[in-house]
């Protein structure tokens, strides 16, 4: 059995499954069937390819818990970029989640999906140093590196910063998601005491 992959969190591992192609058909994404174990700092997922149905187990070594943020959605509480999901993959997740949020009829769920999109965009921005373009090392596969070489303007840091500036602050989004999670007390219930 292969060595576990290093992830910052279980959430990062789940995003990895969404962008990793199936070795059998080259498509995907992977759907998690069950999370059979959570041994301290590790996690294992049994999944199947949504396209062809191939099954596989994925094992990850994860950083402990959620860090100090107390946020169930946190992907990576550090400033270091992912070693599992590359820059283009984070951007693909961002665009897919923004699209899903616009189609979601439930406002609280749309806010949760939008927050997840913003977190993915924040992860993409971690690949940049002081330069306007990311280093080649920000792309882990030939497909994603080729996309960068063909359209570097799509990966300009200022473009991503401008997209981020159109969203509410991360703190505001996190507070709204937390507020949506709390059951609302119906004001008329006090009459029944």
HELIX and SHEET records of a PDB file:
HELIX    1   1 UNK A   10  UNK A   19  1                                  10    
HELIX    2   2 UNK A   87  UNK A  103  1                                  17    
HELIX    3   3 UNK A  107  UNK A  125  1                                  19    
HELIX    4   4 UNK A  136  UNK A  138  5                                   3    
HELIX    5   5 UNK A  142  UNK A  150  1                                   9    
HELIX    6   6 UNK A  152  UNK A  155  5                                   4    
HELIX    7   7 UNK A  157  UNK A  165  1                                   9    
HELIX    8   8 UNK A  170  UNK A  181  1                                  12    
HELIX    9   9 UNK A  187  UNK A  192  5                                   6    
SHEET    1   A 4 UNK A   5  UNK A   7  0                                        
SHEET    2   A 4 UNK A  55  UNK A  62  1                                        
SHEET    3   A 4 UNK A  42  UNK A  49 -1                                        
SHEET    4   A 4 UNK A  30  UNK A  37 -1                                        
END                                                                             
